[in-house]
């Protein structure tokens, strides 16, 4: 159950990263509101996960999901560059997440 909460926290990090970009510096009210709500929920779920999991593991998984998820959204929704080096970097992050999870 705690791992599901941590994954949900990471997915909410993806949501707030995307809506933060779409808020244009908090100048668009709807995106700004979603950003703040998703941030609060993401941090709350991360805090719950950190009650059980080691700090390093929880934080690496949370930021990794957020990083790779935001990267994928950038590719798919924003037309950002999919250069081989950027893809390799995302693959390495996922590998680090898997390694950290198996080491816990």
C-alpha positions as CSV (number, residue, x, y, z in Angstrom):
1,X,0.0,0.0,0.0
2,X,2.8,2.4,0.8
3,X,4.4,1.9,-2.6
4,X,1.1,2.8,-4.3
5,X,1.0,6.0,-2.3
6,X,4.5,6.8,-3.3
7,X,3.7,6.1,-7.0
8,X,0.6,8.3,-6.7
9,X,2.8,11.0,-5.2
10,X,5.2,10.8,-8.2
11,X,2.3,10.9,-10.7
12,X,1.0,14.0,-8.9
13,X,4.4,15.5,-9.3
14,X,4.1,15.0,-13.0
15,X,0.7,16.7,-12.9
16,X,1.9,19.8,-11.0
17,X,5.1,20.1,-13.2
18,X,2.9,20.1,-16.3
19,X,0.3,22.5,-15.0
20,X,3.0,24.8,-13.6
21,X,4.4,25.1,-17.1
22,X,0.9,25.8,-18.4
23,X,0.2,28.4,-15.7
24,X,2.7,30.8,-17.3
25,X,4.2,31.9,-14.0
26,X,0.9,31.5,-12.1
27,X,-0.9,34.0,-14.4
28,X,-3.6,31.5,-15.5
29,X,-5.9,30.8,-12.6
30,X,-7.2,27.3,-13.5
31,X,-3.7,25.8,-14.1
32,X,-2.4,27.6,-11.1
33,X,-5.1,26.1,-8.8
34,X,-4.4,22.6,-10.2
35,X,-0.7,23.1,-9.7
36,X,-1.1,24.0,-6.0
37,X,-3.6,21.3,-5.3
38,X,-1.4,18.6,-7.0
39,X,1.6,19.9,-5.1
40,X,-0.1,19.7,-1.8
41,X,-1.4,16.2,-2.5
42,X,2.0,15.0,-3.8
43,X,3.9,16.3,-0.8
44,X,1.3,14.8,1.6
45,X,1.6,11.3,0.0
46,X,5.4,11.6,-0.1
47,X,5.4,12.4,3.6
48,X,3.2,9.4,4.4
49,X,5.5,7.2,2.4
50,X,8.5,8.6,4.2
51,X,7.0,7.4,7.5
52,X,7.7,3.8,6.4
53,X,10.3,3.9,3.7
54,X,13.9,5.1,3.9
55,X,14.4,8.8,3.0
56,X,16.7,8.1,0.1
57,X,14.5,5.4,-1.4
58,X,11.3,7.4,-1.1
59,X,12.8,10.6,-2.5
60,X,14.6,8.9,-5.4
61,X,11.4,7.1,-6.5
62,X,9.3,10.2,-6.1
63,X,11.7,12.5,-8.1
64,X,12.4,9.8,-10.6
65,X,8.7,9.3,-11.5
66,X,8.3,13.0,-11.6
67,X,11.3,13.5,-13.8
68,X,10.6,10.8,-16.3
69,X,6.9,11.5,-16.3
70,X,7.5,15.2,-17.0
71,X,10.0,14.3,-19.7
72,X,7.4,12.0,-21.4
73,X,4.7,14.6,-21.2
74,X,7.0,17.2,-22.7
75,X,7.7,14.9,-25.6
76,X,4.0,13.9,-26.2
77,X,2.1,17.1,-25.3
78,X,4.6,19.9,-25.8
79,X,6.6,18.6,-28.8
80,X,9.9,18.8,-26.9
81,X,13.1,17.2,-28.4
82,X,13.5,13.4,-28.2
83,X,17.2,13.3,-28.8
84,X,19.1,10.1,-28.2
85,X,20.9,11.6,-25.2
86,X,17.7,12.8,-23.5
87,X,16.1,9.3,-24.0
88,X,19.2,7.7,-22.6
89,X,19.1,10.0,-19.6
90,X,15.5,9.0,-18.9
91,X,16.3,5.3,-19.3
92,X,19.2,5.7,-16.8
93,X,16.8,7.4,-14.3
94,X,14.3,4.5,-14.6
95,X,17.2,2.1,-14.1
96,X,18.1,3.9,-10.9
97,X,14.6,3.8,-9.7
98,X,14.3,0.1,-10.2
99,X,17.7,-0.5,-8.6
100,X,16.7,1.6,-5.6
101,X,13.4,-0.2,-5.2
102,X,15.0,-3.6,-5.3
103,X,17.7,-2.6,-2.8
104,X,15.0,-1.6,-0.3
